[in-house]
C-alpha cells in the first residue's frame, strides 16, 4: 500500500476530511508521512516512532501552541494512532538553511515566534530533560545493531561538567518546541509559524534558540538578530552562554536520534552520515573558544 493510499484510508475515518476527494500533496518529513489536503494537513506517524514519542502529550502541546498563536489549529489528534490533522498555512514557505539566509528578517521572526511561545504561560504535560533523553536513547540503542560514533561515551562523560554548570544557574522552565528543524518553520514573510510538537516539553527556553541556530546554520549576525528579537534588545550574558552550550548538546542528543532512525531502517536520509556529522560538529563546537567562554560564564 502506498503512502497516499494509507492517507486516503485514514481520512475516511476523520470527520474533517471524510468527504475530501481532491488531490494530496506530499509535504516534508524525516520520520512521518505528511500530506496537504486542501485547507488541511494530515500527518501519519512513521514506523517505530512509538518507541520515543508520547502522542497524547504531543496533542496537548500542539493545541496549546495553537492557542498561543504560533502554530496552526489542531482539528484532529488520535493519541492511539498518532494521526493528526491541522490547518494549512497558506502562502508560507517551508524553511531551510538557505531560506533562513535569504529571506530578510527570517531569523528575527523566528526569535519573535519563540518569545510568543515561551511567554505564553502554556503548560506542556512533559518535561524535556536533555541528559535523561540521552540515557533513554542509549538504552533503546542497546537493543539494536548499530554502532555509536567513536568517542561518544567520552563526550557524554565530558558533558557532566556542562550539566553541573547549567544546574548552578537554573532558570524557570517554559513551554518549548525542543526540535526546531528548519522544516518545522513556516514563514509568510510577516510571521513565522512553528509546527510538529512531537518532542515538545517544558524546558530551558535557550534550548530552542541554540538548536535552531545549529539546524539553520546561523552565522553570528543571524544569532544576534534572533536574540535581539527574542529579548527586544541585548541578551543577558547568562542566556547567551546557555544558548551556546545547547548548540553542542543538541548535536550530542540528535546523534542518537539519527542512529535510532538508522536502526529502524528509515529510508528518508542517510542516517549513518547524519549521526556521524552531528557528532563531529558537537565535538568541534565544544573545542571552540566561544564554548569555553560560555562554560566559564555559567561556572562562576
Buried (B, 14 or more C-beta within 10 A) or exposed (E): EEEEEBBBEBBEEBEBBEEBEEEBEEBBBBBBBBBBBEEBBBBBBBEBBEEBBBBBBBBBBBBBBBEBEBBBEBBBBBBEEBBBBBBBBEEBBBBBEEBBBEBEBBBBBBBBBBBBBBEBEBEBBBEBEBBEBBEBBBEBBEEEEBEBBEEBEEBBEEBEEBEEBBEEBEEEBBBBBBBBBBBBBBBEEEBBBBBBBBBBBBBBBBBBBBBBBBBBEBEEEBBBBBBBBBBEEEBEEBBBBBBBBBBBBBBBBBBBBBBBBBBBEBEEEEBBEBBBBBBBBBBEBBEEEEBEEBBEBBBE
